[in-house]
Amino acid sequence: MDFACRILGGGYYAYTKFFIGGSDKDAIVELTPEFIAAIEKYDQLGIFSEGYAAVRKGEKWGYINTKGEEVIPTTFEAQCIGRFSEGLAFVLTYDGFNVIDKEGKIVFKGKSYFDAM
């Protein structure tokens, strides 16, 4: 499943970066002692997009902003979690997939192709 997550994530990154004009301007963070202390409580930190970065604490995922504040709590039990694009992010869960908004609300829920296998 990790392989599928990498393929989906790589394709999504290429699409947003090259076809819809993704920008790195929203990836700028100030590496202050406060920011570093804030992110040290997470096991994994993703790439910033639209001011948000995915973070993992244990087996659960959420998002922080460029100040290191947790803006979407780490409550998603997911295999793969994506970057925000046009205000939405892809979350591949163990029972399908979700598309969430910047408040963490599920705006679309679907079944994964891999569930049928």
C-alpha positions as CSV (number, residue, x, y, z in Angstrom):
1,M,0.0,0.0,0.0
2,D,3.0,2.3,0.6
3,F,3.9,1.9,-3.0
4,A,0.4,3.0,-4.1
5,C,0.6,6.0,-1.8
6,R,3.9,7.1,-3.3
7,I,2.5,6.7,-6.9
8,L,-0.7,8.7,-6.1
9,G,1.3,11.3,-4.1
10,G,3.9,11.7,-6.8
11,G,1.3,12.1,-9.6
12,Y,-0.6,14.6,-7.5
13,Y,2.5,16.6,-6.8
14,A,3.5,16.7,-10.5
15,Y,0.0,17.7,-11.5
16,T,-0.2,20.6,-9.0
17,K,3.3,21.7,-9.6
18,F,3.5,21.6,-13.4
19,F,-0.1,21.7,-14.7
20,I,-1.9,24.0,-12.4
21,G,1.0,26.2,-11.4
22,G,1.8,25.2,-7.8
23,S,3.9,27.7,-6.0
24,D,6.5,27.4,-3.2
25,K,5.8,30.9,-1.9
26,D,3.4,29.4,0.7
27,A,6.1,27.0,1.9
28,I,8.0,29.7,3.7
29,V,8.4,29.3,7.5
30,E,10.5,31.2,10.0
31,L,12.6,28.7,11.8
32,T,12.3,30.3,15.2
33,P,13.0,28.4,18.4
34,E,9.2,28.4,19.0
35,F,8.5,26.8,15.6
36,I,11.1,24.1,16.1
37,A,9.8,23.3,19.6
38,A,6.3,23.1,18.2
39,I,7.2,20.6,15.5
40,E,9.4,18.4,17.7
41,K,6.2,16.8,19.2
42,Y,5.5,15.2,15.8
43,D,6.9,12.0,14.3
44,Q,6.7,13.3,10.7
45,L,6.4,16.6,9.0
46,G,5.2,17.0,5.4
47,I,5.8,19.8,2.8
48,F,4.0,23.1,3.3
49,S,1.3,23.9,0.7
50,E,-1.2,26.8,1.0
51,G,0.2,27.5,4.4
52,Y,-0.4,24.0,5.8
53,A,1.8,20.9,6.3
54,A,0.7,17.4,7.2
55,V,2.0,16.1,10.5
56,R,2.0,12.6,12.0
57,K,1.8,11.8,15.7
58,G,1.9,8.1,16.3
59,E,-0.5,6.6,13.8
60,K,-2.6,9.7,13.3
61,W,-2.3,12.6,11.0
62,G,-3.3,16.3,11.0
63,Y,-2.0,19.6,9.8
64,I,-0.1,22.6,11.1
65,N,0.3,26.1,9.8
66,T,3.6,28.0,9.1
67,K,3.7,29.1,12.8
68,G,3.7,25.5,14.0
69,E,0.2,25.7,15.3
70,E,-2.0,22.6,14.9
71,V,-4.9,23.8,12.8
72,I,-6.4,20.4,11.9
73,P,-6.0,18.0,14.9
74,T,-4.0,14.8,14.4
75,T,-7.1,12.5,14.3
76,F,-6.9,11.0,10.8
77,E,-5.9,7.3,10.8
78,A,-4.5,7.3,7.3
79,Q,-2.2,5.4,5.0
80,C,-1.4,8.5,3.0
81,I,-2.2,12.2,3.5
82,G,-1.7,14.9,0.8
83,R,-0.9,18.5,0.4
84,F,-3.5,21.2,0.1
85,S,-4.4,22.4,-3.4
86,E,-7.2,24.9,-4.0
87,G,-8.3,24.5,-0.4
88,L,-8.6,20.7,-0.5
89,A,-6.4,17.8,0.5
90,F,-6.6,14.0,-0.2
91,V,-6.6,11.6,2.7
92,L,-6.2,7.8,2.0
93,T,-7.7,6.0,4.9
94,Y,-7.8,2.3,5.6
95,D,-11.4,2.1,4.5
96,G,-11.4,4.4,1.4
97,F,-10.4,8.0,0.8
98,N,-11.6,11.4,1.8
99,V,-11.1,14.9,0.5
100,I,-11.0,17.4,3.3
101,D,-11.1,21.2,3.5
102,K,-8.9,23.6,5.5
103,E,-11.1,23.1,8.6
104,G,-10.6,19.3,8.5
105,K,-14.2,18.7,7.4
106,I,-14.7,15.8,4.9
107,V,-16.2,17.3,1.7
108,F,-16.1,14.0,-0.3
109,K,-15.8,10.4,0.8
110,G,-15.1,7.5,-1.6
111,K,-13.9,3.9,-1.9
112,S,-10.4,3.1,-2.8
113,Y,-9.6,1.2,-5.9
114,F,-7.3,-1.0,-3.8
115,D,-10.2,-2.0,-1.6
116,A,-11.6,-4.1,-4.5
117,M,-8.4,-6.0,-4.8
